Amino acid sequence: MKRIRLVRHGLLMGMLALLCGELWAVYLATHHEQLHGDFERQSALMSQIMEPHDHADDMMHGHDMDSMLQGQHSHSGSLATDAMQRLLRGHIHFMGIGMLVIIMLLLVAASSLKSIWKRLLGWSFGLGALLYPPAWILMGLRTVELGPQGAEASVLWLFGPAVALLIGSTLAVLALLIIEMAGWGRSRWLAWAFDS
């Protein structure tokens, strides 16, 4: 239990991610029709705004309709459906990353890493688990208004740090497992990271 205490903050954040995923699933299940209808209405409104636009005027000003609609390309054929899929991915990532973080931090807790590195991995994994899924939800909410590419670009400030934290932490645990399996953790040159 003493070892687990070193990563308990990360475990709590992983469990919070699981709880958020469950609550978000309940919200999506109970508000699915309303959300999808809102996205459809928003999409229809965006289409009406674009329709009266004078294409000849755009050509005179060096613009074409393709460049105006570039952010509106839909993978499913419907921006509303794309938005709903992204909202669902928020749930999936909350659940998947929450479980991943809990498992990884239990491995970290059982390792011979020094306490400071265990605490650091607890923070990096935990924060990554709490930052990454909301980026999908925010992107889903902005998909119809900004288009799929525009919505992606609008959440890079959240995606970037979250992905860096999760990938960096996962690579650190991979290196940790390789070092421990090879028995290199007891060497003098890794004394700064491992307890002997």
Secondary structure, 3 states (H helix, E strand, C coil): CHHHHCCHHHHHHHHHHHHHHHHHHHHHHHHHHHHHHHHHHHHHHHHHHHCCCCHHHHHHCCCCHHHHHHHHCCCCCCHHHHHHHHHHHHHHHHHHHHHHHHHHHHHHHHCCECHHHHHHHHHHHHHHHHHHHHHHHHHHHHHHHHHHHHHHHHCHHHHHHHHHHHHHHHHHHHHHHHHHHHCHHHCHHHCCCECC
